[in-house]
Amino acid sequence: MPTDGRRHLVTSALPYINGIKHLGNLVGSMLPADVYARHLRQRGREVLFVCATDEHGTPAELAAARAGLPVDEYCRRQHESQRLACAAFDLSFDVFGRSSSPQNHELTRHLARRLEAAGLIEERSGRQLYSPDDGRFLPDRYVVGTCPHCAYDRARGDQCERCARLLDPTDLLDARSAISGSARLELRETRHLYLRLPALADRVEGWLAGHEDWPVLVRSIARKWLREGLADRSITRDLEWGVPVGRPGFEDKVFYVWFDAPVEYIGATWELTDAWRDWWYDAADVHHVQFLGKDNVPFHTVWWPAVLLGSGEPWKLADYIKGFGWLNYYGARFSTSQGRGVFMDDALELRPADCWRYALLANAPESDDVEFTWESFAACVNAQLADNLGNLAQRVLGFASRRFPDAAPAQGAWTDLERRLVADAAVGADAYTAALEAIEFRKAARALEGLWSLGNRYWSAAEPWRADDRRAATVAAVALNLLRVAAALGAPWTPRTSARILDALGAGPPGWVEGAAVAAELAAPATRPPGPLPVLFEKITDEEVRAWKARFAGRD
């Protein structure tokens, strides 16, 4: 299959280092990025799929302290845990790097030097919260309190988990130390480096103006940030863990995590290959798509582009940003800190990865927030995976292996049933391809489900069990071919299930099928007798739903 003449750079928002990620993190960036990258590869395109753990900042220090580990060792262990969890979900990263890597340290300091040379970084004195009881400054999440915007009483000093507003620790009401709980805080003088974001606003706005095709969710958040006016932002912190500033007088400071974390997209590529510049520097033939949740949109549409544009170097910026809303859990946010909702490792104890991959992305929060409920998860698994795809595979493969155990069923003359099936399947395949090319997952899922339903309706209408051997062989051969096409097209979503189906059919690796090729695909002769297939998807019972609701309710 010919390529489209471009190389495709796919990046997923970096999961934070503190703990296995929940399903909201998964469906908000990593999973859709994986399905899109798999789709591109299947179409014969050159793809680099990049992700990494985001390891710096106050949460890492706090989590390491709670675990009783040095922070570098804590991050090493957590990176390995997250790598294994991602592999268990079949996320096909080409590289899963670490923002604590030497490559990221070098690139972060390089960009800071470029920005300072351009007059876009200034050293200033400022006042920051200090805890006499802890004997230290308290940046970012070292401070907790009440959000001044939504009154959430467990807001963190960098961003409110409930309303997603960016905060400064001094914004919080009833502020207290996240280390000791002490409310005896005072403002003390300290020096930091500030990025002059207002000086970059026009360049960022000009860049955004060229991307009116982006999702409304992304454009509206970016424009809201710009409309409210950018402020100079401190890009250093009084912390031990992070990228050292490397500047006289700043020996006890590191760069702010949101300054170095996006650099790791480039750093991770460098971790993979010395040819990283081919993807990130003066790379006009590269098409870059970013996947991220809406709380990360301001940083990826304003902050990170401002850094790259301000450097004066030809870095590759995003060509398309796919933002997602939040996956909520029964009216509340999924929460790592509060143990609310389902986490990746727990999920795989309940059902295989393909169930989660399909059910989550088929109902992804693409334009608005979406509620995860056990009832909706069970409905998708039972109706679409078990009763639709699973039923089609069992009916067709079971019948064909019993009726034609010694030879592949051969096709005879087609009837109007087959001709209508080809026409409808061609339309469905094209609709599915168009939706994935447009990065619209819910539309793609409906088109894929439509192909499964076509197969079941065809099988019921054709009634091969009532037909003579010649007619039964034709119906079985056409249905087997349709199942093969559906399994191939569905491979980015359910890679293990598709592999099982294709293996039972004696088919090779899944290739992409365009609508124009559907007729030839359905008319193709089988190469061997099909094998039987065990049940693909176990249905979810009401008893399981009740048990899971109780188990994952979280704590207040």
C-alpha positions in Angstrom: 0.0 0.0 0.0 1.5 3.4 -0.9 2.3 5.9 1.8 0.9 9.4 1.8 4.4 11.0 1.4 4.7 12.0 5.0 6.3 10.6 8.1 3.9 10.5 11.1 4.9 11.6 14.6 2.4 10.5 17.2 2.8 11.7 20.8 0.7 10.9 23.9 0.7 13.1 26.9 3.2 11.9 29.4 1.7 10.0 32.3 2.9 11.3 35.6 5.2 9.0 37.5 3.3 8.6 40.8 1.5 5.3 40.4 -0.3 3.1 37.8 -2.6 5.3 35.8 -6.4 5.1 35.9 -8.8 4.6 33.0 -9.3 8.3 32.6 -5.6 8.7 31.9 -5.6 5.8 29.5 -8.5 6.9 27.3 -7.5 10.6 27.5 -4.3 10.2 25.6 -2.4 6.9 25.5 -5.1 4.6 24.1 -6.4 6.8 21.3 -2.8 7.6 20.3 -2.1 3.9 20.1 -5.1 3.1 18.0 -4.3 5.9 15.6 -0.6 4.9 15.4 -1.6 1.3 14.7 -4.0 2.5 12.0 -1.3 4.5 10.3 1.2 1.6 10.4 -1.5 -0.8 9.0 -1.9 1.6 6.1 1.8 1.4 5.3 2.9 4.7 6.7 6.1 5.5 8.5 5.3 6.1 12.2 7.1 7.1 15.3 5.0 6.7 18.4 6.5 8.5 21.5 5.6 8.5 25.1 7.5 8.7 28.4 7.0 9.1 32.2 6.9 12.7 33.5 9.1 12.3 36.6 9.9 15.7 38.0 8.1 18.1 40.3 6.7 18.1 43.8 4.3 15.0 43.4 7.3 12.8 42.8 9.2 14.0 45.8 6.1 13.6 48.0 5.3 10.2 46.7 8.9 9.0 47.2 8.9 10.3 50.8 5.7 8.4 51.5 7.2 5.3 50.0 10.4 5.7 52.1 12.6 5.7 48.9 15.1 8.1 47.4 13.2 9.9 44.7 15.4 8.6 41.8 14.9 5.0 42.9 11.1 5.6 43.4 10.9 6.9 39.8 12.9 4.0 38.4 10.5 1.5 40.0 7.4 3.4 38.9 8.6 3.8 35.4 9.1 0.0 35.1 5.6 -0.5 36.6 4.0 1.8 34.2 5.9 0.3 31.3 4.6 -3.1 32.2 1.0 -1.8 32.6 1.2 -0.2 29.2 2.5 -3.4 27.6 -0.3 -5.3 29.2 -2.8 -3.0 27.4 -0.8 -3.6 24.2 0.2 0.1 23.8 2.6 0.0 20.9 5.0 2.8 21.8 8.2 2.9 19.8 9.8 4.5 22.8 8.6 4.9 26.4 11.2 7.2 27.8 11.9 9.1 31.0 11.9 12.8 31.6 14.8 12.3 34.0 17.0 11.1 31.2 20.3 12.8 30.4 19.0 13.7 27.0 16.0 15.6 28.4 18.3 17.4 30.9 20.6 18.6 28.0 17.7 19.7 25.8 15.9 21.5 28.6 19.0 23.6 29.5 19.6 24.2 25.8 16.2 25.7 25.3 16.5 27.8 28.4 19.8 29.2 27.1 18.2 30.0 23.7 15.2 31.8 25.4 17.5 33.8 27.6 19.7 34.8 24.7 16.5 36.1 23.0 15.6 38.2 26.0 12.7 36.0 26.9 13.9 34.8 30.3 14.6 37.1 33.2 15.9 36.6 36.7 13.7 38.2 39.3 13.0 38.2 43.0 9.7 37.1 44.2 7.8 36.0 47.3 7.0 32.4 47.9 5.4 30.5 50.7 7.8 29.2 53.3 7.0 26.7 56.1 9.1 27.3 59.2 7.8 24.0 60.6 9.2 22.2 57.5 12.2 24.4 57.1 11.8 24.9 53.4 10.0 26.7 50.6 6.8 25.1 49.4 6.3 25.2 45.7 3.4 23.9 43.7 1.9 20.7 45.2 3.7 21.1 48.5 0.8 23.4 49.3 -2.9 22.4 49.5 -5.9 24.4 50.4 -9.2 25.7 49.1 -9.6 26.6 45.4 -10.6 30.3 45.1 -12.6 29.5 41.9 -14.7 26.4 42.8 -14.2 26.1 46.6 -12.7 22.6 46.3 -11.1 22.1 49.7 -8.3 19.8 48.5 -6.9 21.9 45.7 -3.2 21.7 45.0 -0.9 24.6 44.7 -0.3 24.3 40.9 -3.8 23.3 39.6 -7.2 22.5 41.0 -8.1 18.8 40.4 -11.8 19.7 40.3 -12.1 22.7 38.0 -8.6 22.4 36.3 -7.8 26.1 36.8 -4.0 26.8 37.0 -3.1 28.1 40.4 -0.2 29.6 42.3 0.2 28.4 45.9 -0.5 31.9 47.1 -3.9 31.7 45.4 -5.2 29.0 47.8 -7.4 29.8 50.7 -6.7 28.2 54.0 -3.3 27.1 52.6 -1.3 24.4 54.5 1.8 22.3 53.9 1.3 19.0 52.1 4.3 17.7 54.1 3.3 18.4 57.7 -0.1 19.9 57.4 1.1 23.1 59.1 -0.9 26.2 58.3 1.9 28.4 59.7 3.1 29.7 56.4 4.8 32.9 55.5 5.9 34.7 52.4 9.7 34.9 51.9 11.9 36.4 49.3 13.5 34.0 46.7 14.9 34.4 43.2 13.7 32.6 40.2 13.8 32.7 36.4 10.7 33.9 34.6 9.5 33.2 31.1 8.1 36.3 29.4 5.1 34.7 27.9 3.3 37.9 27.0 6.2 38.7 24.7 5.4 35.5 22.8 1.6 35.9 22.7 1.5 37.2 19.1 3.6 34.4 17.8 1.5 31.8 19.5 -1.7 33.4 18.2 -0.3 33.4 14.7 0.5 29.8 14.9 -2.9 28.9 16.3 -4.6 30.8 13.5 -3.3 28.2 11.1 -5.1 25.4 12.8 -8.8 26.1 12.5 -9.4 22.4 11.8 -8.5 21.4 15.3 -11.3 20.2 17.6 -13.5 22.9 19.2 -12.5 21.7 22.6 -8.8 22.4 21.9 -9.3 25.7 20.2 -11.6 27.1 22.8 -9.3 26.3 25.7 -6.3 27.8 23.9 -8.2 30.9 23.0 -9.5 31.3 26.5 -6.0 31.3 27.9 -4.9 33.9 25.3 -8.0 36.0 25.8 -7.6 36.2 29.5 -4.0 37.4 28.9 -0.7 35.7 29.5 1.4 36.4 32.5 5.1 36.0 33.1 5.6 32.5 34.6 8.3 31.3 36.9 10.2 28.4 35.3 12.3 27.4 38.3 11.5 25.8 41.7 13.2 25.4 45.0 13.4 21.6 44.8 16.1 18.9 44.8 14.6 16.6 42.1 14.5 17.9 38.5 16.6 19.3 35.8 19.3 21.4 37.6 19.3 25.0 36.3 23.1 25.1 36.0 23.5 28.8 36.9 25.4 30.6 39.6 23.1 31.3 42.5 20.7 28.7 41.4 22.5 25.6 42.8 19.5 24.6 44.9 16.9 25.1 42.2 15.6 23.0 39.3 13.5 23.8 36.3 9.7 23.8 36.8 8.3 20.4 35.7 6.1 22.0 33.1 9.2 23.6 31.5 11.1 20.3 31.1 8.2 17.8 30.7 7.2 18.7 27.1 10.9 18.7 26.1 10.8 14.9 26.9 8.9 14.3 23.7 12.1 15.2 21.9 14.3 13.7 24.7 12.5 10.3 24.4 13.1 10.3 20.7 16.8 10.9 21.4 16.7 8.1 23.9 15.5 5.9 21.0 17.8 7.0 18.2 20.6 9.4 17.4 18.6 10.4 14.4 16.1 12.3 16.6 16.6 15.5 14.8 15.1 14.0 11.6 11.8 13.9 13.5 12.0 17.1 15.5 14.3 19.7 13.9 13.6 21.2 10.5 11.3 18.3 9.6 9.0 19.6 7.0 7.8 16.2 5.9 6.7 15.1 9.4 3.1 15.3 10.4 2.8 15.6 14.1 -0.3 14.7 16.0 -0.6 15.1 19.8 -3.1 13.3 22.0 -3.9 14.8 25.5 -6.6 15.5 28.0 -8.2 18.9 28.3 -6.2 19.8 31.5 -3.0 19.5 29.4 -4.4 21.6 26.5 -3.2 25.0 27.7 0.4 23.8 28.1 0.5 22.2 24.7 -1.3 24.9 22.8 0.3 28.0 24.5 3.2 27.2 26.8 5.1 24.6 24.9 4.7 26.3 21.5 5.8 29.5 23.1 9.0 27.9 24.2 9.8 26.4 20.8 8.9 29.5 18.9 10.8 31.7 21.3 13.9 29.6 20.8 14.2 30.8 17.3 15.0 27.3 16.1 13.1 25.3 13.5 11.5 22.8 16.0 8.6 20.7 14.9 5.3 21.9 16.4 2.1 20.0 16.4 0.1 19.9 13.2 -3.0 18.5 14.9 -3.9 18.3 18.6 -6.6 15.8 19.6 -7.9 16.8 23.0 -10.2 14.8 25.2 -12.6 15.7 28.0 -12.6 13.9 31.3 -13.8 10.4 31.9 -15.7 10.8 35.1 -16.7 8.0 37.5 -20.3 8.2 38.6 -20.4 12.0 38.8 -16.9 12.5 40.2 -13.4 12.7 38.8 -11.3 9.6 38.5 -8.7 10.3 41.2 -5.3 8.7 41.9 -5.0 10.5 45.2 -8.5 9.4 46.4 -8.4 5.9 44.9 -11.7 6.6 43.1 -12.3 4.6 39.9 -10.5 1.9 38.1 -6.7 1.7 37.5 -5.0 -0.1 34.7 -3.7 -3.0 36.7 -7.0 -3.6 38.5 -8.9 -3.5 35.2 -7.0 -6.4 33.7 -8.0 -8.6 36.7 -11.6 -8.2 35.6 -11.5 -8.5 31.8 -8.9 -8.8 29.1 -7.3 -5.7 27.6 -9.3 -5.8 24.3 -12.6 -5.4 26.3 -11.3 -2.2 27.9 -9.6 -0.9 24.7 -12.8 -1.1 22.7 -15.4 -0.1 25.4 -13.4 2.9 26.5 -12.6 4.3 23.1 -16.0 3.6 21.6 -17.4 5.9 24.2 -14.4 8.3 24.5 -14.9 11.9 25.8 -14.0 13.5 22.5 -16.0 16.6 22.8 -17.6 16.6 26.3 -16.9 14.8 29.5 -18.3 11.2 29.7 -19.4 9.2 32.6 -17.9 5.8 33.2 -20.3 3.4 34.8 -20.1 -0.3 35.2 -23.5 -0.6 33.7 -22.4 1.2 30.5 -19.2 -0.9 30.3 -21.1 -4.1 30.7 -23.6 -3.0 28.0 -20.8 -2.3 25.5 -18.9 -5.5 26.2 -22.1 -7.6 26.1 -23.9 -6.0 23.2 -21.0 -5.1 20.8 -18.1 -7.4 21.7 -19.9 -10.6 22.8 -23.3 -10.4 21.0 -22.1 -8.7 17.8 -18.4 -9.5 16.9 -18.2 -12.6 19.1 -21.5 -13.9 17.9 -20.5 -13.4 14.3 -17.1 -15.2 14.8 -18.8 -18.2 16.7 -21.6 -18.6 14.2 -19.5 -18.5 11.0 -16.4 -20.3 12.2 -18.4 -22.9 14.2 -20.6 -23.7 11.2 -17.8 -23.8 8.6 -15.6 -26.0 10.7 -18.4 -28.5 11.3 -19.9 -28.5 7.8 -16.6 -28.4 5.9 -14.0 -30.0 8.2 -11.7 -31.3 5.4 -11.7 -28.6 2.8 -12.1 -24.9 2.6 -15.7 -24.0 1.5 -15.6 -23.0 -2.2 -17.7 -20.2 -3.6 -20.4 -20.7 -6.2 -22.8 -18.2 -7.8 -23.7 -15.1 -5.8 -27.2 -13.9 -5.2 -28.6 -10.5 -4.4 -27.8 -11.1 -0.8 -24.1 -11.2 -1.5 -24.2 -8.2 -3.9 -26.0 -6.1 -1.3 -23.6 -7.2 1.4 -20.6 -6.1 -0.8 -22.2 -2.7 -1.4 -23.0 -2.1 2.2 -19.7 -3.4 3.5 -17.8 -1.1 1.1 -19.7 1.9 2.4 -19.0 0.8 5.9 -15.3 0.2 5.4 -14.9 3.7 3.8 -16.8 5.3 6.6 -14.6 3.6 9.2 -11.4 4.6 7.4 -12.6 8.2 7.0 -13.4 8.5 10.7 -10.0 7.2 11.8 -8.2 9.5 9.3 -10.2 12.3 10.8 -9.3 11.0 14.3 -12.9 10.6 15.3 -13.1 7.5 17.4 -16.7 7.3 18.3 -17.7 7.6 14.6 -15.1 4.9 13.8 -16.5 2.6 16.4 -20.1 2.9 15.1 -18.9 2.1 11.6 -17.0 -0.9 12.8 -20.0 -2.1 14.8 -22.0 -1.7 11.6 -19.7 -4.1 9.8 -20.2 -6.7 12.5 -23.9 -6.2 12.3 -23.9 -6.6 8.5 -22.2 -10.0 8.9 -24.8 -11.2 11.4 -27.7 -10.0 9.4 -26.3 -11.6 6.2 -25.8 -14.9 8.1 -29.3 -14.9 9.4 -30.8 -14.0 6.1 -28.8 -16.5 4.1 -29.6 -19.5 6.5 -26.7 -21.7 5.3 -27.8 -24.4 7.7 -30.9 -24.9 5.5 -29.0 -24.9 2.2 -27.4 -27.6 0.1 -23.6 -28.0 0.3 -22.9 -25.7 -2.7 -25.0 -22.8 -1.4 -23.8 -23.4 2.2 -20.2 -23.3 1.0 -20.8 -20.0 -0.8 -22.4 -18.3 2.2 -19.8 -19.7 4.5 -16.9 -18.5 2.3 -18.3 -15.0 1.9 -19.0 -14.7 5.6 -15.6 -16.0 6.5 -14.1 -13.4 4.2 -16.2 -10.6 5.8 -15.1 -11.8 9.2 -11.5 -11.6 8.0 -12.0 -8.0 6.7 -13.7 -7.0 10.0 -10.9 -8.5 12.1 -8.3 -6.8 10.0 -10.0 -3.4 10.3 -10.6 -3.8 14.0 -7.0 -4.8 14.8 -6.0 -1.3 16.0 -8.8 -1.5 18.6 -8.7 -5.2 19.6 -5.3 -6.5 18.5 -5.4 -9.8 20.4 -8.9 -10.7 19.4 -8.2 -9.9 15.8 -5.1 -12.1 15.9 -7.1 -15.0 17.2 -9.7 -14.7 14.5 -7.2 -14.3 11.7 -5.3 -17.3 13.1 -8.5 -19.4 13.0 -9.0 -18.3 9.4 -5.4 -19.1 8.4 -4.9 -15.5 7.4 -1.6 -13.5 7.7 -1.0 -10.2 9.4 -3.9 -7.7 9.2 -3.8 -5.4 6.2 -6.0 -2.4 5.6 -9.0 -2.9 3.4 -10.4 0.0 1.4 -14.0 0.1 0.3 -13.1 -0.4 -3.3 -11.4 -3.6 -2.4 -14.2 -5.2 -0.5 -15.8 -7.0 -3.4 -12.5 -8.7 -4.2 -11.9 -9.5 -0.6 -15.2 -11.1 -0.1 -14.9 -13.1 -3.3 -11.4 -14.4 -2.4 -11.0 -18.2 -2.1 -10.2 -19.6 1.3 -6.7 -21.1 1.7 -7.5 -23.8 4.2 -10.4 -25.2 6.3 -11.3 -22.8 9.1 -10.6 -23.8 12.6 -13.1 -23.5 15.5 -12.7 -20.7 17.9 -13.4 -20.6 21.7 -15.7 -17.9 23.1 -14.0 -14.5 22.4 -15.7 -12.4 25.1 -17.2 -13.5 28.4 -20.4 -11.6 29.2 -20.5 -9.4 32.3 -23.2 -10.3 34.8 -25.3 -8.1 37.0 -23.6 -9.7 40.1 -20.2 -8.6 38.7 -21.4 -5.1 38.2 -22.6 -4.8 41.8 -19.4 -6.2 43.1 -17.2 -3.9 41.0 -19.2 -0.8 42.0 -18.6 -1.5 45.7 -14.9 -2.3 45.2 -14.0 0.8 43.3 -16.1 3.4 45.0 -13.0 5.1 46.5 -12.8 7.3 49.6 -14.0 10.8 50.3 
